[in-house]
């Protein structure tokens, strides 16, 4: 019978904490970004196709960029007219 040496447990990095762990009360960054994206879709009145695309874009975001995406989705306020209007911006002919 072989005796195996105990290995020290590996420390979890902050970015890994909570990812895939059931029962963790703090949602991970991906979950937070997906919720924020859903709220942004609600804000713009997006339909099913736009929501699916937003979900796919968030999931495809590299993990190291998720904190920036989350900040952008939760703090930036947009004027819908600037994005969806065919009229020129004020001051431009």
Buried (B, 14 or more C-beta within 10 A) or exposed (E): EEEEEEEEEEEEEEEEEBBEEEEEEEEBBBEBBBBBBBEBBEEBEBEEEEBEEBBEEBEEBEEEEBEEBBEEBBEEEEEEEEEEEEEEEEEEE
